[in-house]
Amino acid sequence: MDFDFKTLLVVLVVVLIIFGGKKLRSIGDDLGHAVRGFKRAMNEGEKDETAGSSGPSRQIRSESTDAEFTETRTGSPASKGDRNA
């Protein structure tokens, strides 16, 4: 696919007509914030990997205990009536 200047200009004009100036600006701002956040997270991840290899590993600890379930017996109604008799 070969995009020339005219094709790019037509696509930009159509997008501007569909979304409008304000909406297009807010989409650009949101996209910029997302890219900056992604880059920041990638840099922090690289720092953690290099620092983590020399130090202790980090683990998520659970403060609560596991759920305990009581045993329930299911049976036919006739067998339940036999126990009461």
C-alpha positions in Angstrom: 0.0 0.0 0.0 1.4 3.3 -1.0 0.0 6.4 0.8 0.7 9.7 -0.8 0.0 13.1 0.5 -3.5 13.4 -1.1 -4.7 10.1 0.5 -3.5 11.2 3.9 -5.1 14.6 3.6 -8.5 13.0 2.6 -8.3 10.6 5.5 -7.5 13.4 8.0 -10.4 15.6 6.7 -12.9 12.7 6.9 -11.8 11.9 10.5 -12.1 15.6 11.4 -15.6 15.7 10.0 -16.7 12.6 11.7 -15.3 13.3 15.2 -15.0 17.0 15.3 -12.2 19.2 16.6 -12.8 18.9 20.3 -13.3 15.2 20.3 -10.3 14.6 18.1 -8.2 16.7 20.5 -9.4 14.8 23.6 -8.7 11.5 21.8 -5.2 12.7 21.1 -4.7 13.7 24.7 -5.9 10.4 26.0 -3.7 8.5 23.6 -0.7 10.6 24.6 -1.3 9.9 28.3 -1.7 6.2 27.6 1.6 6.1 25.7 3.5 8.0 28.4 2.0 5.7 31.1 3.1 2.7 29.1 6.6 4.0 28.7 6.8 4.8 32.4 5.6 1.3 33.3 8.1 -0.3 30.9 11.0 1.7 32.5 9.9 0.8 36.0 9.7 -2.9 35.0 13.3 -2.8 33.6 14.5 -1.1 36.8 12.7 -3.8 38.9 14.3 -6.6 36.8 17.8 -5.3 37.2 17.4 -4.5 40.9 15.5 -7.8 41.6 18.3 -10.0 40.4 20.6 -8.9 43.2 18.0 -8.6 45.9 15.3 -10.9 47.4 12.3 -11.7 45.2 9.0 -10.0 46.0 6.0 -12.1 46.7 2.4 -11.3 47.2 1.3 -12.4 50.7 -2.3 -13.3 51.5 -3.5 -11.9 54.8 -6.7 -14.1 54.9 -7.0 -17.8 55.2 -8.6 -20.0 52.5 -12.3 -20.5 52.6 -13.5 -23.6 54.4 -16.7 -25.3 53.2 -18.8 -27.6 55.3 -19.9 -30.9 53.8 -23.5 -31.1 52.7 -25.3 -34.3 52.0 -27.9 -34.5 49.3 -30.3 -37.3 48.9 -33.8 -38.2 47.9 -36.6 -36.9 50.0 -37.6 -40.5 50.9 -34.2 -41.1 52.5 -34.5 -37.9 54.5 -37.9 -39.0 55.9 -36.4 -42.4 56.9 -33.9 -40.7 59.1 -36.5 -38.8 61.0 -38.6 -41.8 61.8 
